[in-house]
Amino acid sequence: MLIIEVKNAREVVRKRIGRLGERLMGKVVDPELQVEKALIQEMESAFEEFGIEARILSVEGPRVEGGESIEFPLNVRAKIDLKFEVD
């Protein structure tokens, strides 16, 4: 199982949408969700290439504490099941 914590989602989105869009962050644009969607798209392409079957979940709630533990509960925001045929 992999857990990926994106630490700089706001900065990534800020670079993409500029200063004007920065005012919309938190109101219209959820930077964490936008970055997670982009990562899921990239992982889906890579997984398909290698024939990897996976379930990718975008969740809200858990927090990494000090790099040694994770706090829950989970609120699943998006889910995708991937299954590819290997030639």
N, C-alpha and C positions, 0 to 999 in steps of 0.2 A: 504494500500500500504506500502510496506517495501522498504527502501533504505539502502543498506549496503555499507559503504565505507571501503575498505580494506586499512589500513594505513601502513602495513609493507610487501607489496607484494615482494619487492626486497629481504628482509631478508629471507622470506619464501622460495623463489626460490633459493637463495644463499645456504641455508641449504640443499636443495634437490640436487643441481647440483655441489656443491663444489666450490673451488677457481678457478679451471680451467674454469669451465662453467661461472663463474662470469664475465670473460672477454667478453663473448658473449652477456651479458645482454645489451639490447638496440640495438644490431646489428642483432642478429639472434633470441634471446629469448625476448619476451615481458612479463616481470614478472607479470604485472597486468592482462593480458589476460590469462596467465597460471593459476594463482590463481583463476580467475573468472571461468574458465572452470572446475576446480576441485570443486569449490563451487556449480556450477550448477549441476554437476553429483551427489553430495551428496544431494542437495535439491530435485532433481528428484526422487531419491530413497526414501527419507523421505515422499515426497508428495504422491508418489504412495502408500506407506504403509497406509496413512491416507485417501486416496481417494480425495485428494485436487486437484482441477483443477486450473491451474495458467498459466500465461505467464511470462516467465523469460527472461529479456533482458540484454545483456551485452552491455553497451554503453560507448562511449568515448566522453568526452566533459564536462559534469557537474562537478562542484567542490563544495565541502562543504566549506563554508566560516565562520570560527569562530563558527561552531556548530549551527548557528542560521539561515542561509540561504543557498540556493543552486543556483549556477549560471549555466545557460544553454547556448548554444545549445546542442542538442544530435546528436551523430553519432552512429547508431546502428551497433555494430560489430557482434552480434550473437543474435538469437531469437529462443526460443523453446516454443511451446504450449503444455501443459500437460493436458490430460483428462483421467481419470481412472474410471473404473467401480467399484462400491462399492458393495461387496457381502452382 
